[in-house]
Amino acid sequence: MSTGRREEIAAGLARVERRIAEACAAAGRARDEVTLIAVSKTYPASDVRLLSGLGVRDIGENRDQEAAAKAGECADLPVRWHFIGQLQTNKVRSVVSYADVIHSVDRPRLAAALGRAAVAAGRRVTCLVQVALDDDPGRGGVTPEAVPALADAVAGEEGLELGGVMAVAPLGADPAPAFARLREVAEALRGAHPGAVMISAGMSGDLAEAVAHGATHVRVGTALLGRRTPFVR
């Protein structure tokens, strides 16, 4: 395993940790209120091993074929796997076999399929309702108004645990208003489901705005692993 790559990732991790700490301080929050999810999509399992060795415990992936292979290769590591991409029902059984948290539940049919698969696998999987903060249907999510009904559907599935909400900021726009709206949605959801405390928001370019508006989990790839020739299985 390349010593140079370990140093590169360690330096990226230090920069990201500093940004999160500064964002937490600016928002009057404790650093331990925010979990860093290292998004390793397109990068090899060896990078996940390096991240784990550096103390990262949460790994995010968005394509099942790639994620399933990496999770298998890294089964000995003390990490939690987060599935953050759009999910088709024909991939549910596979994703449920390794994912601890699924961030992209955006329709009742998917919630039902996940629940059945989790029960069959003898697992209990945490699920987040993906909230659409723009008008781009290609990015997934439900409108804020549809969140309560979908959250109830997730919470009603035996194999699932409702964790909270997830969103991606609109492209090309100030992320702050979108994250403020997400926080409102999350607070309303907690009124009905007090345990749904997770707010998954913020990536490499907008993590500070997400932390300022209550994000509990930030999903960081590029700022952590760098822009390099991606791994292709």
C-alpha atoms as an extended CHARMM CRD file, in Angstrom:
* protein
*
       233  EXT
         1         1  MET       CA              0.0000000000        0.0000000000        0.0000000000  PROA      1               0.0000000000
         2         2  SER       CA              1.4440000000        3.3460000000       -1.0380000000  PROA      2               0.0000000000
         3         3  THR       CA              2.9200000000        5.4500000000        1.7590000000  PROA      3               0.0000000000
         4         4  GLY       CA              2.4360000000        8.4680000000       -0.4860000000  PROA      4               0.0000000000
         5         5  ARG       CA             -1.2650000000        7.7790000000       -0.8460000000  PROA      5               0.0000000000
         6         6  ARG       CA             -1.6450000000        7.4280000000        2.9180000000  PROA      6               0.0000000000
         7         7  GLU       CA              0.0320000000       10.7940000000        3.4150000000  PROA      7               0.0000000000
         8         8  GLU       CA             -2.1880000000       12.3420000000        0.7350000000  PROA      8               0.0000000000
         9         9  ILE       CA             -5.3670000000       11.0650000000        2.3920000000  PROA      9               0.0000000000
        10        10  ALA       CA             -4.1270000000       12.0150000000        5.8700000000  PROA      10              0.0000000000
        11        11  ALA       CA             -3.5020000000       15.5660000000        4.6690000000  PROA      11              0.0000000000
        12        12  GLY       CA             -6.9580000000       15.7360000000        3.0770000000  PROA      12              0.0000000000
        13        13  LEU       CA             -8.5400000000       14.3870000000        6.2550000000  PROA      13              0.0000000000
        14        14  ALA       CA             -6.7330000000       16.9760000000        8.3700000000  PROA      14              0.0000000000
        15        15  ARG       CA             -7.9930000000       19.7930000000        6.1230000000  PROA      15              0.0000000000
        16        16  VAL       CA            -11.5780000000       18.5040000000        6.1830000000  PROA      16              0.0000000000
        17        17  GLU       CA            -11.5060000000       17.9850000000        9.9530000000  PROA      17              0.0000000000
        18        18  ARG       CA            -10.2720000000       21.5570000000       10.3620000000  PROA      18              0.0000000000
        19        19  ARG       CA            -13.0980000000       22.8720000000        8.1700000000  PROA      19              0.0000000000
        20        20  ILE       CA            -15.6960000000       20.9230000000       10.1430000000  PROA      20              0.0000000000
        21        21  ALA       CA            -14.2410000000       22.1010000000       13.4630000000  PROA      21              0.0000000000
        22        22  GLU       CA            -14.2710000000       25.7260000000       12.2700000000  PROA      22              0.0000000000
        23        23  ALA       CA            -17.8560000000       25.3890000000       11.0060000000  PROA      23              0.0000000000
        24        24  CYS       CA            -18.9560000000       23.8820000000       14.3230000000  PROA      24              0.0000000000
        25        25  ALA       CA            -17.2400000000       26.6630000000       16.2730000000  PROA      25              0.0000000000
        26        26  ALA       CA            -18.8930000000       29.3170000000       14.1070000000  PROA      26              0.0000000000
        27        27  ALA       CA            -22.2920000000       27.7000000000       14.6670000000  PROA      27              0.0000000000
        28        28  GLY       CA            -21.7680000000       27.2970000000       18.4010000000  PROA      28              0.0000000000
        29        29  ARG       CA            -21.8560000000       23.5260000000       18.1110000000  PROA      29              0.0000000000
        30        30  ALA       CA            -19.6060000000       20.8290000000       19.5370000000  PROA      30              0.0000000000
        31        31  ARG       CA            -17.4000000000       19.0400000000       17.0190000000  PROA      31              0.0000000000
        32        32  ASP       CA            -18.7730000000       15.6690000000       18.0600000000  PROA      32              0.0000000000
        33        33  GLU       CA            -22.2500000000       16.7000000000       16.8740000000  PROA      33              0.0000000000
        34        34  VAL       CA            -21.1560000000       16.2190000000       13.2500000000  PROA      34              0.0000000000
        35        35  THR       CA            -20.1470000000       12.8870000000       11.7040000000  PROA      35              0.0000000000
        36        36  LEU       CA            -17.8710000000       12.8370000000        8.6630000000  PROA      36              0.0000000000
        37        37  ILE       CA            -18.8990000000       10.3290000000        5.9950000000  PROA      37              0.0000000000
        38        38  ALA       CA            -15.9900000000        9.6890000000        3.6300000000  PROA      38              0.0000000000
        39        39  VAL       CA            -17.4480000000        9.1820000000        0.1590000000  PROA      39              0.0000000000
        40        40  SER       CA            -15.2230000000        6.6390000000       -1.5320000000  PROA      40              0.0000000000
        41        41  LYS       CA            -17.1100000000        6.1940000000       -4.8120000000  PROA      41              0.0000000000
        42        42  THR       CA            -14.7320000000        5.5370000000       -7.7450000000  PROA      42              0.0000000000
        43        43  TYR       CA            -11.8370000000        4.9970000000       -5.3340000000  PROA      43              0.0000000000
        44        44  PRO       CA            -10.4080000000        1.5720000000       -4.4410000000  PROA      44              0.0000000000
        45        45  ALA       CA            -10.9020000000       -0.5370000000       -1.3450000000  PROA      45              0.0000000000
        46        46  SER       CA             -7.3100000000        0.2480000000       -0.4330000000  PROA      46              0.0000000000
        47        47  ASP       CA             -8.3520000000        3.8690000000        0.1540000000  PROA      47              0.0000000000
        48        48  VAL       CA            -11.0940000000        2.6790000000        2.5100000000  PROA      48              0.0000000000
        49        49  ARG       CA             -8.4450000000        0.7270000000        4.4180000000  PROA      49              0.0000000000
        50        50  LEU       CA             -6.2980000000        3.8330000000        4.6710000000  PROA      50              0.0000000000
        51        51  LEU       CA             -9.2610000000        5.9120000000        5.8530000000  PROA      51              0.0000000000
        52        52  SER       CA            -10.0970000000        3.3080000000        8.4710000000  PROA      52              0.0000000000
        53        53  GLY       CA             -6.5000000000        3.2810000000        9.6470000000  PROA      53              0.0000000000
        54        54  LEU       CA             -6.7220000000        7.0570000000       10.0590000000  PROA      54              0.0000000000
        55        55  GLY       CA             -9.7750000000        6.7130000000       12.2920000000  PROA      55              0.0000000000
        56        56  VAL       CA            -12.6120000000        7.2880000000        9.8130000000  PROA      56              0.0000000000
        57        57  ARG       CA            -15.5560000000        5.0790000000       10.7490000000  PROA      57              0.0000000000
        58        58  ASP       CA            -18.2320000000        6.0660000000        8.2100000000  PROA      58              0.0000000000
        59        59  ILE       CA            -17.9020000000        5.2950000000        4.5000000000  PROA      59              0.0000000000
        60        60  GLY       CA            -20.3450000000        6.4060000000        1.7930000000  PROA      60              0.0000000000
        61        61  GLU       CA            -21.0080000000        4.8550000000       -1.6170000000  PROA      61              0.0000000000
        62        62  ASN       CA            -23.6120000000        5.5620000000       -4.2720000000  PROA      62              0.0000000000
        63        63  ARG       CA            -23.4810000000        2.6040000000       -6.7030000000  PROA      63              0.0000000000
        64        64  ASP       CA            -24.3980000000       -0.8690000000       -5.4950000000  PROA      64              0.0000000000
        65        65  GLN       CA            -22.0880000000       -2.8240000000       -7.7850000000  PROA      65              0.0000000000
        66        66  GLU       CA            -19.0660000000       -0.9040000000       -6.5750000000  PROA      66              0.0000000000
        67        67  ALA       CA            -20.2030000000       -0.6370000000       -2.9650000000  PROA      67              0.0000000000
        68        68  ALA       CA            -21.0170000000       -4.3420000000       -2.5650000000  PROA      68              0.0000000000
        69        69  ALA       CA            -17.5740000000       -5.3460000000       -3.8110000000  PROA      69              0.0000000000
        70        70  LYS       CA            -15.7880000000       -2.8760000000       -1.5350000000  PROA      70              0.0000000000
        71        71  ALA       CA            -17.8550000000       -3.8090000000        1.4900000000  PROA      71              0.0000000000
        72        72  GLY       CA            -16.9410000000       -7.4300000000        0.8800000000  PROA      72              0.0000000000
        73        73  GLU       CA            -13.2410000000       -6.6280000000        0.5630000000  PROA      73              0.0000000000
        74        74  CYS       CA            -13.3560000000       -4.5010000000        3.7140000000  PROA      74              0.0000000000
        75        75  ALA       CA            -15.5790000000       -6.7240000000        5.8460000000  PROA      75              0.0000000000
        76        76  ASP       CA            -12.8710000000       -6.9140000000        8.5230000000  PROA      76              0.0000000000
        77        77  LEU       CA            -12.7980000000       -3.1470000000        9.0640000000  PROA      77              0.0000000000
        78        78  PRO       CA            -14.6840000000       -1.3520000000       11.8690000000  PROA      78              0.0000000000
        79        79  VAL       CA            -16.6290000000        0.9220000000        9.5110000000  PROA      79              0.0000000000
        80        80  ARG       CA            -20.2990000000        1.7560000000        8.9060000000  PROA      80              0.0000000000
        81        81  TRP       CA            -21.4430000000        1.7220000000        5.2840000000  PROA      81              0.0000000000
        82        82  HSD       CA            -23.7550000000        4.4890000000        4.0920000000  PROA      82              0.0000000000
        83        83  PHE       CA            -25.5810000000        4.0930000000        0.7700000000  PROA      83              0.0000000000
        84        84  ILE       CA            -26.1460000000        7.6200000000       -0.5190000000  PROA      84              0.0000000000
        85        85  GLY       CA            -27.1240000000        7.1750000000       -4.1790000000  PROA      85              0.0000000000
        86        86  GLN       CA            -30.4880000000        6.7540000000       -5.8310000000  PROA      86              0.0000000000
        87        87  LEU       CA            -31.6740000000        3.2080000000       -5.2840000000  PROA      87              0.0000000000
        88        88  GLN       CA            -33.6840000000        0.9770000000       -7.6020000000  PROA      88              0.0000000000
        89        89  THR       CA            -35.8280000000       -1.7450000000       -6.0670000000  PROA      89              0.0000000000
        90        90  ASN       CA            -33.9210000000       -4.5000000000       -7.9140000000  PROA      90              0.0000000000
        91        91  LYS       CA            -30.7970000000       -3.5450000000       -5.9400000000  PROA      91              0.0000000000
        92        92  VAL       CA            -32.4800000000       -3.5420000000       -2.5400000000  PROA      92              0.0000000000
        93        93  ARG       CA            -31.4940000000       -7.0610000000       -1.4240000000  PROA      93              0.0000000000
        94        94  SER       CA            -27.8480000000       -6.4070000000       -2.2250000000  PROA      94              0.0000000000
        95        95  VAL       CA            -27.7260000000       -2.9820000000       -0.5700000000  PROA      95              0.0000000000
        96        96  VAL       CA            -29.4300000000       -4.2380000000        2.5830000000  PROA      96              0.0000000000
        97        97  SER       CA            -26.7880000000       -6.9570000000        2.9110000000  PROA      97              0.0000000000
        98        98  TYR       CA            -24.0320000000       -4.4230000000        3.6980000000  PROA      98              0.0000000000
        99        99  ALA       CA            -25.4500000000       -0.9190000000        4.2180000000  PROA      99              0.0000000000
       100       100  ASP       CA            -25.9710000000        0.2410000000        7.7920000000  PROA      100             0.0000000000
       101       101  VAL       CA            -27.6350000000        3.5050000000        6.7110000000  PROA      101             0.0000000000
       102       102  ILE       CA            -29.5180000000        4.2380000000        3.4860000000  PROA      102             0.0000000000
       103       103  HSD       CA            -29.8090000000        7.9710000000        2.8280000000  PROA      103             0.0000000000
       104       104  SER       CA            -31.9370000000        7.9860000000       -0.3170000000  PROA      104             0.0000000000
       105       105  VAL       CA            -35.4100000000        6.6480000000        0.4750000000  PROA      105             0.0000000000
       106       106  ASP       CA            -37.7500000000        8.6720000000       -1.7260000000  PROA      106             0.0000000000
       107       107  ARG       CA            -40.8970000000        6.5930000000       -2.2940000000  PROA      107             0.0000000000
       108       108  PRO       CA            -43.1580000000        4.2540000000       -0.3130000000  PROA      108             0.0000000000
       109       109  ARG       CA            -42.5460000000        1.3220000000       -2.6660000000  PROA      109             0.0000000000
       110       110  LEU       CA            -38.8190000000        1.5320000000       -1.9580000000  PROA      110             0.0000000000
       111       111  ALA       CA            -39.4330000000        1.6880000000        1.7900000000  PROA      111             0.0000000000
       112       112  ALA       CA            -41.5870000000       -1.4390000000        1.6020000000  PROA      112             0.0000000000
       113       113  ALA       CA            -38.9800000000       -3.3080000000       -0.4500000000  PROA      113             0.0000000000
       114       114  LEU       CA            -36.2240000000       -2.3000000000        1.9570000000  PROA      114             0.0000000000
       115       115  GLY       CA            -38.2970000000       -3.4190000000        4.9130000000  PROA      115             0.0000000000
       116       116  ARG       CA            -38.9430000000       -6.8540000000        3.4100000000  PROA      116             0.0000000000
       117       117  ALA       CA            -35.2960000000       -7.3050000000        2.4840000000  PROA      117             0.0000000000
       118       118  ALA       CA            -34.0810000000       -6.2400000000        5.9220000000  PROA      118             0.0000000000
       119       119  VAL       CA            -36.4090000000       -8.6980000000        7.6610000000  PROA      119             0.0000000000
       120       120  ALA       CA            -35.3310000000      -11.4990000000        5.3080000000  PROA      120             0.0000000000
       121       121  ALA       CA            -31.6740000000      -10.7040000000        6.0190000000  PROA      121             0.0000000000
       122       122  GLY       CA            -32.2430000000      -10.5300000000        9.7650000000  PROA      122             0.0000000000
       123       123  ARG       CA            -31.0180000000       -6.9450000000        9.8130000000  PROA      123             0.0000000000
       124       124  ARG       CA            -32.3480000000       -3.6010000000       10.9860000000  PROA      124             0.0000000000
       125       125  VAL       CA            -31.3200000000       -0.8110000000        8.6360000000  PROA      125             0.0000000000
       126       126  THR       CA            -31.4610000000        2.9130000000        9.3640000000  PROA      126             0.0000000000
       127       127  CYS       CA            -33.1530000000        4.8830000000        6.5790000000  PROA      127             0.0000000000
       128       128  LEU       CA            -33.3130000000        8.5900000000        5.8140000000  PROA      128             0.0000000000
       129       129  VAL       CA            -36.0150000000       10.2900000000        3.7920000000  PROA      129             0.0000000000
       130       130  GLN       CA            -34.4300000000       12.1510000000        0.8790000000  PROA      130             0.0000000000
       131       131  VAL       CA            -35.8940000000       15.6320000000        0.5430000000  PROA      131             0.0000000000
       132       132  ALA       CA            -35.8950000000       17.4220000000       -2.8200000000  PROA      132             0.0000000000
       133       133  LEU       CA            -34.7880000000       21.0290000000       -2.3500000000  PROA      133             0.0000000000
       134       134  ASP       CA            -35.0130000000       21.9330000000       -6.0280000000  PROA      134             0.0000000000
       135       135  ASP       CA            -37.1310000000       21.0650000000       -9.0550000000  PROA      135             0.0000000000
       136       136  ASP       CA            -34.7100000000       18.5520000000      -10.5950000000  PROA      136             0.0000000000
       137       137  PRO       CA            -36.4260000000       15.1250000000      -10.5330000000  PROA      137             0.0000000000
       138       138  GLY       CA            -33.2090000000       13.4900000000      -11.6850000000  PROA      138             0.0000000000
       139       139  ARG       CA            -31.6300000000       14.0560000000       -8.2920000000  PROA      139             0.0000000000
       140       140  GLY       CA            -34.2760000000       12.1700000000       -6.3510000000  PROA      140             0.0000000000
       141       141  GLY       CA            -36.1830000000       13.0530000000       -3.2180000000  PROA      141             0.0000000000
       142       142  VAL       CA            -39.7100000000       13.9710000000       -2.2070000000  PROA      142             0.0000000000
       143       143  THR       CA            -41.1180000000       17.4280000000       -1.6680000000  PROA      143             0.0000000000
       144       144  PRO       CA            -40.9950000000       18.7420000000        1.8930000000  PROA      144             0.0000000000
       145       145  GLU       CA            -44.7710000000       18.3890000000        2.0570000000  PROA      145             0.0000000000
       146       146  ALA       CA            -44.5380000000       14.6600000000        1.2880000000  PROA      146             0.0000000000
       147       147  VAL       CA            -41.9550000000       13.9160000000        3.9830000000  PROA      147             0.0000000000
       148       148  PRO       CA            -44.3720000000       13.0910000000        6.8640000000  PROA      148             0.0000000000
       149       149  ALA       CA            -46.2340000000       10.3750000000        4.9490000000  PROA      149             0.0000000000
       150       150  LEU       CA            -43.0470000000        8.7550000000        3.6590000000  PROA      150             0.0000000000
       151       151  ALA       CA            -41.4390000000        8.9550000000        7.0970000000  PROA      151             0.0000000000
       152       152  ASP       CA            -44.4630000000        7.1850000000        8.5680000000  PROA      152             0.0000000000
       153       153  ALA       CA            -44.1060000000        4.4700000000        5.9080000000  PROA      153             0.0000000000
       154       154  VAL       CA            -40.4330000000        3.9440000000        6.7800000000  PROA      154             0.0000000000
       155       155  ALA       CA            -41.1050000000        3.9080000000       10.5120000000  PROA      155             0.0000000000
       156       156  GLY       CA            -43.8530000000        1.3490000000        9.9920000000  PROA      156             0.0000000000
       157       157  GLU       CA            -41.5350000000       -1.2080000000        8.3950000000  PROA      157             0.0000000000
       158       158  GLU       CA            -40.3710000000       -3.9070000000       10.7990000000  PROA      158             0.0000000000
       159       159  GLY       CA            -36.8300000000       -4.0860000000        9.4320000000  PROA      159             0.0000000000
       160       160  LEU       CA            -36.2220000000       -0.3520000000        9.1970000000  PROA      160             0.0000000000
       161       161  GLU       CA            -35.4330000000        2.4530000000       11.6050000000  PROA      161             0.0000000000
       162       162  LEU       CA            -36.2950000000        6.0240000000       10.6220000000  PROA      162             0.0000000000
       163       163  GLY       CA            -33.1060000000        8.0020000000       11.0970000000  PROA      163             0.0000000000
       164       164  GLY       CA            -34.0590000000       11.4270000000        9.7620000000  PROA      164             0.0000000000
       165       165  VAL       CA            -33.6230000000       13.3000000000        6.4840000000  PROA      165             0.0000000000
       166       166  MET       CA            -31.0880000000       13.7960000000        3.7120000000  PROA      166             0.0000000000
       167       167  ALA       CA            -30.7840000000       16.3800000000        0.9480000000  PROA      167             0.0000000000
       168       168  VAL       CA            -28.4650000000       17.7420000000       -1.6970000000  PROA      168             0.0000000000
       169       169  ALA       CA            -28.2730000000       21.5030000000       -2.1750000000  PROA      169             0.0000000000
       170       170  PRO       CA            -29.5900000000       22.8640000000       -5.4960000000  PROA      170             0.0000000000
       171       171  LEU       CA            -26.9440000000       23.1930000000       -8.1920000000  PROA      171             0.0000000000
       172       172  GLY       CA            -25.6140000000       26.6750000000       -8.8020000000  PROA      172             0.0000000000
       173       173  ALA       CA            -27.5070000000       28.3220000000       -5.9740000000  PROA      173             0.0000000000
       174       174  ASP       CA            -26.6780000000       29.5430000000       -2.4750000000  PROA      174             0.0000000000
       175       175  PRO       CA            -26.9860000000       26.3800000000       -0.3580000000  PROA      175             0.0000000000
       176       176  ALA       CA            -27.8440000000       28.1990000000        2.8680000000  PROA      176             0.0000000000
       177       177  PRO       CA            -31.5810000000       28.7640000000        2.1970000000  PROA      177             0.0000000000
       178       178  ALA       CA            -31.9830000000       25.1570000000        1.0830000000  PROA      178             0.0000000000
       179       179  PHE       CA            -30.2950000000       23.8230000000        4.2070000000  PROA      179             0.0000000000
       180       180  ALA       CA            -32.3770000000       26.1640000000        6.3460000000  PROA      180             0.0000000000
       181       181  ARG       CA            -35.4930000000       24.6520000000        4.7490000000  PROA      181             0.0000000000
       182       182  LEU       CA            -34.1620000000       21.1470000000        5.4000000000  PROA      182             0.0000000000
       183       183  ARG       CA            -33.6710000000       22.0180000000        9.0420000000  PROA      183             0.0000000000
       184       184  GLU       CA            -37.3050000000       23.1230000000        9.2730000000  PROA      184             0.0000000000
       185       185  VAL       CA            -38.4140000000       19.8410000000        7.7110000000  PROA      185             0.0000000000
       186       186  ALA       CA            -36.2120000000       17.8890000000       10.1300000000  PROA      186             0.0000000000
       187       187  GLU       CA            -37.5540000000       19.7430000000       13.1600000000  PROA      187             0.0000000000
       188       188  ALA       CA            -41.1490000000       19.1220000000       12.0910000000  PROA      188             0.0000000000
       189       189  LEU       CA            -40.3650000000       15.4400000000       11.5470000000  PROA      189             0.0000000000
       190       190  ARG       CA            -38.9330000000       15.1040000000       15.0470000000  PROA      190             0.0000000000
       191       191  GLY       CA            -42.2680000000       16.2830000000       16.4100000000  PROA      191             0.0000000000
       192       192  ALA       CA            -43.8190000000       13.0390000000       15.1850000000  PROA      192             0.0000000000
       193       193  HSD       CA            -40.6950000000       10.8480000000       15.3700000000  PROA      193             0.0000000000
       194       194  PRO       CA            -38.4210000000       12.0720000000       18.1920000000  PROA      194             0.0000000000
       195       195  GLY       CA            -35.7190000000        9.5390000000       17.3510000000  PROA      195             0.0000000000
       196       196  ALA       CA            -35.2850000000       10.7970000000       13.7750000000  PROA      196             0.0000000000
       197       197  VAL       CA            -32.4110000000       13.1300000000       14.6400000000  PROA      197             0.0000000000
       198       198  MET       CA            -30.1370000000       12.7180000000       11.6150000000  PROA      198             0.0000000000
       199       199  ILE       CA            -29.7240000000       15.5070000000        9.0510000000  PROA      199             0.0000000000
       200       200  SER       CA            -27.4680000000       14.3450000000        6.2190000000  PROA      200             0.0000000000
       201       201  ALA       CA            -26.4350000000       17.4510000000        4.2870000000  PROA      201             0.0000000000
       202       202  GLY       CA            -23.3280000000       19.1290000000        2.9680000000  PROA      202             0.0000000000
       203       203  MET       CA            -20.5330000000       17.9480000000        0.7030000000  PROA      203             0.0000000000
       204       204  SER       CA            -17.0370000000       19.1550000000       -0.1140000000  PROA      204             0.0000000000
       205       205  GLY       CA            -18.1660000000       22.5680000000       -1.3500000000  PROA      205             0.0000000000
       206       206  ASP       CA            -20.9020000000       23.4520000000        1.1270000000  PROA      206             0.0000000000
       207       207  LEU       CA            -20.2460000000       21.6080000000        4.3620000000  PROA      207             0.0000000000
       208       208  ALA       CA            -19.8960000000       24.8350000000        6.3860000000  PROA      208             0.0000000000
       209       209  GLU       CA            -23.3690000000       26.0210000000        5.3520000000  PROA      209             0.0000000000
       210       210  ALA       CA            -24.7870000000       22.5880000000        6.1760000000  PROA      210             0.0000000000
       211       211  VAL       CA            -23.2170000000       22.5550000000        9.6470000000  PROA      211             0.0000000000
       212       212  ALA       CA            -24.5290000000       26.0770000000       10.2610000000  PROA      212             0.0000000000
       213       213  HSD       CA            -28.0470000000       24.7610000000        9.6250000000  PROA      213             0.0000000000
       214       214  GLY       CA            -27.8880000000       21.6880000000       11.8240000000  PROA      214             0.0000000000
       215       215  ALA       CA            -26.3410000000       18.9340000000        9.6990000000  PROA      215             0.0000000000
       216       216  THR       CA            -25.4060000000       15.9250000000       11.7860000000  PROA      216             0.0000000000
       217       217  HSD       CA            -23.6780000000       14.0990000000        8.9120000000  PROA      217             0.0000000000
       218       218  VAL       CA            -21.6280000000       15.5920000000        6.0700000000  PROA      218             0.0000000000
       219       219  ARG       CA            -20.7110000000       13.5790000000        2.9650000000  PROA      219             0.0000000000
       220       220  VAL       CA            -17.2390000000       14.4530000000        1.7090000000  PROA      220             0.0000000000
       221       221  GLY       CA            -15.3710000000       12.8890000000       -1.1950000000  PROA      221             0.0000000000
       222       222  THR       CA            -13.2660000000       15.2100000000       -3.3450000000  PROA      222             0.0000000000
       223       223  ALA       CA            -11.9240000000       17.3590000000       -0.5050000000  PROA      223             0.0000000000
       224       224  LEU       CA            -10.8720000000       14.2030000000        1.3050000000  PROA      224             0.0000000000
       225       225  LEU       CA             -9.6210000000       11.8680000000       -1.4220000000  PROA      225             0.0000000000
       226       226  GLY       CA             -8.5980000000       14.4370000000       -4.0300000000  PROA      226             0.0000000000
       227       227  ARG       CA             -9.1490000000       14.6670000000       -7.7490000000  PROA      227             0.0000000000
       228       228  ARG       CA             -7.1980000000       11.8480000000       -9.3020000000  PROA      228             0.0000000000
       229       229  THR       CA             -7.6910000000        9.1530000000      -11.8840000000  PROA      229             0.0000000000
       230       230  PRO       CA            -10.6290000000        7.2040000000      -10.4550000000  PROA      230             0.0000000000
       231       231  PHE       CA            -10.5460000000        3.5090000000       -9.8450000000  PROA      231             0.0000000000
       232       232  VAL       CA            -12.6790000000        1.4930000000      -12.2460000000  PROA      232             0.0000000000
       233       233  ARG       CA            -13.5050000000       -2.0580000000      -11.3250000000  PROA      233             0.0000000000
